[in-house]
Amino acid sequence: MQDVRFGSCNLKSYSVIHIYTLGLEYMKSERYYFFFKFYFIFLLRAAVVTRFGFLSFCYVPPTPVRVVENS
């Protein structure tokens, strides 16, 4: 598997589908559903900007924070 370093500006070698897969696998192990929900929306917008190509810009995603349910 490729070296996963979201903050190393090497996203140009990762396709959107690849990052989707990483997100889904991570979501299965942790309960970050809402975080990844909005993160995927960002990826979709980024894909549109880059003409459905590769993410060629440097982006450091925010640290995942567990969603505290309002009760």
Phi and psi in degrees as a GROMACS rama.xvg file:
@    title "Ramachandran Plot"
@    xaxis  label "Phi"
@    yaxis  label "Psi"
@TYPE xy
-68.6052  157.225  GLN-2
-71.2167  123.603  ASP-3
-96.6437  107.411  VAL-4
-139.715  92.7387  ARG-5
-64.6821  -27.1268  PHE-6
-100.43  14.9329  GLY-7
-103.785  12.5877  SER-8
61.6974  24.7508  CYS-9
-107.245  24.864  ASN-10
-68.73  -15.2945  LEU-11
-63.6541  -18.7763  LYS-12
-94.4604  2.29978  SER-13
-111.63  127.469  TYR-14
-80.0207  163.008  SER-15
-62.307  -39.0143  VAL-16
-62.9568  -38.5651  ILE-17
-62.7538  -44.7845  HIS-18
-67.1918  -35.7242  ILE-19
-58.7104  -45.6412  TYR-20
-61.6959  -43.5324  THR-21
-61.0749  -41.5523  LEU-22
-64.4676  -42.9021  GLY-23
-65.1766  -41.9333  LEU-24
-63.67  -39.5127  GLU-25
-69.7146  -34.7575  TYR-26
-69.2052  -29.5228  MET-27
-67.2863  -33.4796  LYS-28
-88.0468  -23.9745  SER-29
-130.455  159.131  GLU-30
-96.4523  73.5304  ARG-31
-116.986  39.0901  TYR-32
-55.3087  -51.9884  TYR-33
-66.3453  -35.8364  PHE-34
-60.7471  -49.6521  PHE-35
-71.8998  -25.9997  PHE-36
-59.8973  -48.8225  LYS-37
-76.1801  -28.6411  PHE-38
-67.4113  -38.1862  TYR-39
-66.8222  -36.6427  PHE-40
-61.3246  -40.2298  ILE-41
-62.717  -42.7287  PHE-42
-63.648  -38.2624  LEU-43
-63.214  -43.1842  LEU-44
-65.2308  -39.1039  ARG-45
-64.9641  -37.4094  ALA-46
-64.5857  -38.276  ALA-47
-66.1971  -41.3956  VAL-48
-64.0704  -38.5573  VAL-49
-92.624  20.0978  THR-50
56.9808  43.8758  ARG-51
57.1097  28.8873  PHE-52
-98.0745  -138.647  GLY-53
-100.46  151.017  PHE-54
-73.495  106.74  LEU-55
-104.831  9.97043  SER-56
-111.233  161.315  PHE-57
-88.9559  117.55  CYS-58
-137.073  124.471  TYR-59
-103.134  106.892  VAL-60
-64.2298  147.748  PRO-61
-63.7188  152.724  PRO-62
-64.932  126.064  THR-63
-56.8075  130.695  PRO-64
-122.015  132.711  VAL-65
-60.4767  135.436  ARG-66
-78.446  123.928  VAL-67
-92.1391  115.901  VAL-68
-69.623  136.537  GLU-69
-79.2666  115.708  ASN-70
